[in-house]
Amino acid sequence: MLEIKNIHKAFDGLSVLKGVSLSVEKGDVVAILGKSGSGKTTLLRCINFLETADDGELVFDGETVHLHNASKKDIARIRKKTAFVFQNYNLFRNKTALQNVTEGLIVARKMPRAEAEALGMKMLEKVGMADKAASYPSQLSGGQQQRVAIARGLATDPEIILFDEPTSALDPELTGEVLSVMRQLAREGMTMLVVTHEMNFAKNVSSKVVFMEDGVILEESKPEDFFRQPKQERSRAFLRTILGEEASPKQEETV
């Protein structure tokens, strides 16, 4: 469904992505793990053309697009098939939850308002936010705002959703409601690329774990293999840090 080939990206001479390649099948839930600064978010942003890669190709549904020289038409076509859920929600502060979901449908996709609002309400209901349709972001918790952002992404009927640390800005008690929505999407077969520090989600929901460090993919495996027997020493060191110095990957079952 999606193949990323040899992506490179540098900022002011600092190489952030150093030839990243990855294949994603329809229905995959890919958890992208790694320390801050390893290139995870930059990878997602390059896939969705929020950053322009210096080199590399994207093959999506059989169409090949060069990431550095993509035309506006290419970018629009790829974005139409994808949704991006940001770490900090990126909601319009002066619009209600429903208006945040429908704005792109009406303005960018020229959908009739009544049709967009009916679809928007359906998506808000899907993420448990229908009763907050008339609320503004300032009236919503962080978890509720993120669920509105997910509903906004779902409303475009994407083939794949890119999640950039969707729970990192949330208090622990609000994280669960967002992860619950993501688990339901996984059960329904939604293809997802998820940059996350939520190890329980990576272990129990993802179909593939990708571990990045210093701009490259060091390890790619099934979650049960990564958490029980990671191949790379740097993967093991990462898990020791995340799971606690006393817990080895084999012993840790409840994180």
Secondary structure, DSSP 8 states (H G I E B T S, - for coil): -EEEEEEEEEETTEEEEEEEEEEE-TT-EEEEE--TTSSHHHHHHHHTTSS--SEEEEEETTEEEESSS--HHHHHHHHHTEEEE-TT----TTS-HHHHHHHHHHHTS---HHHHHHHHHHHHHHTT-GGGTT--GGGS-HHHHHHHHHHHHHHT--SEEEEESTTTTS-HHHHHHHHHHHHHHHHTT-EEEEE---HHHHHHT-SEEEEEETTEEEEEE-HHHHHHS-SSHHHHHHHHHHH-TT--TTT----
